Amino acid sequence: MTETLSGTEEAAPPKRRYAPLAANENREDYSLRFAAHSFRKWSPFVVATTALGGIAYLADFAIGASIVLSYGFTSGVLAILAAAVVIFVTGVPIAAACAKSGVDMDLLTRGAGFGYFGSTLTSLVYASFTVIFFSLEGSIMGQAFELALGIPLPVGYLLATLIVLPFALYGMGAVAKMQTWTQPLWIAGLVLPFVVVLVREPGKFAEFTHFGGTEGAGAGFSAIGFGFGMGVALSLIGQIGEQADYLRFMPEKTAENKRSWWAAVLAAGPGWVILGAAKQIGGALLAFLALGVVGKTHALEPIAPYLEAVKPALGPVALTFAALFVVVSQIKINTTNAYSGSLSFANFFSRVLHRHPGRVWYVLVNCGIALALMEFGAFGFLNKILGFYSNVAIAWIGAVCADLVIAKPLGLSPRYIEFKRAYLHKINPVGFGSMVVASALSIVAYFGAFGPFLAAFSPLLALVVAIVLVPTLAVATKGKYYLARPNTVAGPDVDADLRATHTCSVCGDPYELPDVADCAKQEGAICSLCCTLDSTCHDMCRTAGPVSLGLPTVRATP
């Protein structure tokens, strides 16, 4: 009971009770909040293996084949390698920040210059990435079903969607087991066709280096072809978000595990692109070898070139093995796509609707949209979809990266990642504004407004503009839009054990300090999710001042 100003007593408001699926952290996986230290029970090796299992996709084969068949060997391969360098360099600070801070890509974006609602747009950008690649990978699995079993494509697409649901619905525990168990089979299947070609026809590798493409590009270097090819490859830059969704479960870095911690973060974070680039070039090689047998259309479908490559070694079981390899690959990657997409959709809708029925429902949303794209034939527009998407994705990643490597070290933004609504402005013009301007300019360039050269290099234009604008706007705004008020609970100036817990005054559950805010409306502690879902407080904490929670103390500023 509580006493009112009139002296009468009224019942205390009931504690929030989340839907059963949202309350079960073994399925929910801290989808909208800081990943608690107590939940991070996996070793760096297991986390890295799980994250790297998510790059088993065969869209790399199709993307590489599409680039090299369109622009020739020299321009195409250089485009793939150049894009890999960009993706690796921008991925290092993002992977390290997510692993260290225990946050996913959406929460990182909030605190890296976008603001609380500013990152809702990037949630949709990221969600669209997972949907696009789920549909591309599902299309490849459907093609394998058709070739091996004669299943019509529409039915195959449905099966490709349903087969990943059991893993994606059960979260990190189920995903980690599946990725670990299937890794040996996948690695064997990945290297087999190239070993066969090397043993039987080693001269084909030299022939490939003189390939001029199927559209008259020629084997020599073309700046325009290089630019357009790099733009397609750069569409994969959003993959770092999927890697970060697993890296947030890295154990705390200590003196004892420092080397294994960094090895896992680099390998499972930006390191994915090393294998990714190799797979793109390998996919282009297999397409080149199969071109005269299966034709250009089927050469872009990974199952057909793969089958032609392994036939000499496997004979009558080649089709069965090829189909099995494709299915295993697609389960591994589309589980990750569905899992990461559910996190992004959940983040978006929780902020917009102030409701959260549970992450698993958004697995169904993600898979349903991807299935619709498959049925509408998204695979046939691969280059156009990815070339356009990369302009927006790279502006987002560039802005986040610029905050982490420029603004924070220079003191232009807070040196820690603040993701809670209670301490953030709705919009931070530094990151959000940089992304909007950079992506708008690059899209205009992509459609030819600034000539053919900038049309080809529009993704790089987006990256440069975003990186330049972030520190510029941070200086111009004096960084005042990063924090709405100081974090007196778990901020950098608070001397407290970050593993200590407070009980949320709304839901009654205990949470570690990084996930807790001081709430003026509740006059006590509130967890980040209950703070997100409150639709009646009107952000009163930004004007009512901090609330003492009793546990932490603020360090004296020297």
Phi, psi and omega in degrees: 000148175235151182259131180270175180296334182277358177094351179273159180256144175227158182292140176294145180299142181293151178290145177294136174242114180288156174303148185308320181290325179287333182277345181269101185290343176291340173254325184288326177056038180049048191295331183245016188214177174302134178282109185301144178303324182293340181270341184277078187262000183265152177283161175306323181295315181295317179298316180295318179298318179296315181295318181288335175298336181283354179256025179282006187296148177263000173299333174304317178300313182293320180295312178299318178297317180298318181294310185288323177294330181278321191240004178085167186297307188298305181296319183293312182293319177297323178296317179297316181292320179295318178297322180297321179297315180298314182295320180295312184297317180286338183279335184301305182294328180292314179298316181296319181294317180293319180293320182287320187266351179069036181234155176272184186295325181292314180294324176298317181298320178306313185272000182249038170107006184252336182083173188293309179271340178299329181278357176295324178296317180291334174299319178289323176300314180292317179299321179295326176301311182294324179292314180301313184283333172297316181293321179294315180292320177297325177297319179295319178295320177299322177296322178294318178299319181294315183290318186274324188241355180074018180284129179303147184305313181304320179289321178298322177297320179295316178297320179297331178281315184291330188291338182267348186300317182302324181283313183294328183289332186265001169079196190302321181300311180290321181296317181300317179296314181298315182296321180292316183292325185271352186299314181300316179298318181294317180297318178298316180293328181292316186275340186305308184299328182284328175294318180299314179296318181297322181284317188271320185223064183299334180293343180296332179296319178292320178300321182300325183292347179254009183289129183258010180087178182253000184240022175079018182290326181090161183280346181282178183277136175232120181299320181293314178297320177301315181295313180295321178296319179295324178299319178295314180295326181290347176298340180280001183298333178290349179301334180300333177295319178293322177296319181294330179298334175266324182296339178294346178265010176297141176294163180299138179288130179231173178297328183284323185254014187304314183292313180293327179297309181293322178299317180292317181296315181290321181290313185274344177271257181292339183297342180302329187287340177295309175293324180298315179296319178298320178293323178296315179294319177297319178297322177295320178298313180296322177295319178299317181292327184267354189305315183288343183264314187255347181087165186297317183301310182284338177294336178276352178262112191307328185297320184291309177298322179299315181298316180298326182288323185268349181307312182300332182269325187256344176058235186292341180264006183299316182296317179297315181294317180298317179295320179296317179299316180297315182296315179298316180300316184287328175296317182298314184279321183285339169297317178295317179300316180292319180296308181294322177297324179295323177297316184291315178297320179298317177299317182296307186289330178295324180283323183281317186258349184056036177222150178212098180283348181127145182302323188298331178295328181280345168299317180293322177298312181300312182292325180295316179294318180297320178298320178298318178297320178300314183295333178273002174082040182298331183299329182290345181247032188307304184299316183293318180298311185288323179298319179289315184298324185298333180296322180278317183298319184286331175294319178295307182297320179299319180293316178296315181298318180297322178295319184288323187257347180242299188295314183291312178300329180275359180078016179279344177219163179304143185279358178240170182264108177259118185243355187274139182306323186298340185242004186247147167288156180296316180231130171252114184293346183294295181283314183296314180295321179297317180295316181298313181295314183295316181290323178297313179298317183290325178293318176299318178294321181301325180271011168095008184295332182250019178099167185293329182293310179290336174297318180291324185255025182301323177297321177294325175300316179299317181296313182296315181298316181296316182294323180287320185290326184302303178293329178297312180289328177297319177291316182297323181267358182058025176068014187285350181263005178283317181235133175282332177197159180294148175272105181267007180259308184219027178285177184293341181261014181256126180266091182205157176286115184290347175273351177295151184243153170237149176273126179293131182286353181259309183261344177080008180262150179275141179222148177293154188307319181299343181259010186243142174235162174266124187252120180290326180293316181274348183055041180187198182282147176218138178283161187297326182287317176298324176297317179297319188277352180287119181256003186243353186279338180054036176054040183295340182295339182284344179241342184274348178091168182289155177246128181286128179257354172091330186275300184279158172236148183272131178294146174288131180281125182292000000 
